[in-house]
Amino acid sequence: MRLVLTFCAALYLPCFSWGQGIPRADTIFINGIVHTVNPADQTVSGFAVKDGRFLAAGSNEHVLLRRTKSTDVIDLKGKTVIPGLIDSHVHSTGAAIYEYDHVVPPMHEMADVLAYIKKRVEILEDDQWIFMSQVFITRLKEQRFPTREEMDRVAPNNPVLFRTGPDTAVNSRALELSGIDDSFVPPDDSNYKLERDEEGKLTGVLRSGSSLLKYESNTKNPSHDERVAQLKKLVRDYNRVGITSVSDRNTNDTALEIWRTLHEAGELSVRAFLFYSMNANKSPEEIKSRIEKAAADPLHQYNPHLWLRGVKVFLDGGMLTGSAYMRKPWGVSEIYSIRDPEYRGMRYIEQERLYQFSKLMLENGFQMTAHSVGDGAVHALLEAYRTIDENDFQVSEHRPCITHCNFMSLEAIESMAELGVVADLQPAWLYMDGRTLLKQFGEDRTKYFQPYKTIFEKGVMVGGGSDHMQRIGSRRSVNPYNPFLGMWITLKRQPRYMSETLHSEQKISRKQALRLYTFNNAFLTFEEKEKGSIEPGKLADFVILDRDIMTVDVDDVKETQVLETYLGGRIVYDQDKDNQLTGE
C-alpha cells in the first residue's frame, strides 16, 4: 500500500531542503491523517523518523525540511495513522499455549460445555481428569455454572473440573477422588468456601477452593523452546491489530524466562512491562526474598523492550464467577449459585497486611497493584494507599495501581485522583458480561461499573486492557484483545445480546477512547515521555489504518483493520505481505 517517493521523483516536493542545524530524517511520511495524541490532540499530515524515534510531526512542509538525498519519503495517500496501541493487561505466556494440547472450541451455551466434556470422555480413560479453564458463566446463554448432576450425566467415571477465575464447579467423581463429601467442614481460618444447596449438600461449586482438589493433568506439557515459539506467534498477532506494547500482569518465574529468551533472541516485536507475581500472605521472609530477587534482576532496570517494574497480588475474587468482594451483599443468585443472602464475595488479604505489603513494594522500586474487582476491594486497596500516603511517604510518584476496579464509587474515583492512583480496566468485560451483571445487580449498583467518563472528568489516569488469557486470535480469545473493539465498547456501551446501552452517561469521546490505549497506558508504566503519542523524541511506534476512527460511523470503529504496524520505526506487520502468505 505504500508509495516511496525517491529523490526528485515528486516534482511538487523540494528536491533538497536540508536546513542548517536541522537533523535529517531516515524516513518521512506525508499526506496522511495523523492523530498524534499530543497534549493538544492535534491531527497533522506528516511526520519524520530518525534512528527509531519521531523526529518531527506537522504539516508536509514542516516535516519535509528534514529530507535529504538518502531519506525515504512515503506517501500515505490519505491513510490514517495513530500511535502504537498499548494493552494494559495481558497474560501472554499462558494464552500462547492454551491450545497446545488440543483446540478448545468456543462455548456459548451449556450444550457446548457438556458436548466438550463428553468428547473428552471418549478420548480419556476412566478417572482421568477433564479440565476446562475460563469458560465464564456470565457469557453462557444460561448464565450459570454447569450443575454437578449435568456433569455426572455426561462424565460419570471421569472427574470434571470447570474452572472460571478463582472459582470452580466439579462433578461427583472429582469430589470423591479428592476425599470431599457433604460432611466436609472447612477450617475456621480457611479462605475458601464450598457452596451447598437448601438441604446442606455440596453443589460442586468451590470458591477459591481448587487447592482442595487432587487434580492430575493429562495434557501435553510444552518445552521452554516451544513456549517461546508460541509466545512469538502470539506477539505477531498482537502486531496484526496494532499492539506495540503490553503489560503482563502476573509474571511468574517461568514466564519471566520465556519473555527474556524472546527478547535476547531479538524477536520480541512488542514492548513488555512485567508485573511480578507475588503472594501477600506468604511469610515476611519469603516476601522479602522474592522481591529482592526481582530487584536484583537486570530487567528491573529500565529497558524500552522488556522491563520488570511492577508487582501484583490478588485481593479479591471475580465478578465473572460471583466472588468479587463487594461493599453490599451480592444477593441470593441462581446465576452464581449463591445461597447466603449476606455473602459479599471473597477477600484474600487483611487490611494491615495489605498496607504493609504495599508499602514494602513501593519503597523497593516496584509499582504496586492488586486484582481488585469489587467496590469493597477497591476501597480496601485505596485505604492501604492512603495510609502509606499519610504516614510514610507520598505515593503519587510511585503511581500505585488498581487492577480491574470494575465496580467503583464516586468517592473511590475522587480518592484515586487525590492520591495519584492509576487504573487498569478492561472494556471487553462491559460488552461480554454487561447483560448478566445488569440482571444480577440492577441499574443502581451498575451506575459506577466501568465509569469511564467520570474517571476522565475527575482526572484519574486510566488505561484500557483486555486481560487476554486464552487462545491466539484477537476476537476468538476468551477475553478479546482487539483494541478497536475495546474503543468501540467505550463509545457505545452496549453489552452483547442487548439492544440498549448500559449507563450511556458514561460514554467517552473518540479521542479519549484512543488515549485509553495510547498515552494513558504509557503513563501507567512510567513511559509517557518515551511512547504513547507521535511527538519528537519519542519511540516511533505507530500504526497505519484502513479508516479514520475519528470520523467513520461509530459501529465501524470496531471493524478497523491495520494495514501496517511499526515498532521503533521498523515495520513489524504488513497486511499486504501477510495476505500473500496466507493466500487471502
Beta strands, then each sheet from edge to edge (+ up, - down):
strand 1: 3-5
strand 2: 27-30
strand 3: 33-35
strand 4: 43-44
strand 5: 46-50
strand 6: 53-58
strand 7: 72-75
strand 8: 80-83
strand 9: 85-90
strand 10: 130-133
strand 11: 160-164
strand 12: 167-170
strand 13: 193-196
strand 14: 202-207
strand 15: 243-251
strand 16: 271-277
strand 17: 306-314
strand 18: 367-372
strand 19: 401-404
strand 20: 422-425
strand 21: 462-464
strand 22: 542-545
strand 23: 562-567
strand 24: 570-574
sheet 1: 1+ 7- 2- 5+ 6-
sheet 2: 4+ 3- 8- 22+ 23- 24+
sheet 3: 9+ 15+ 16+ 17+ 18+ 19+ 20+ 21+
sheet 4: 10+ 11+ 12- 14+ 13-
end
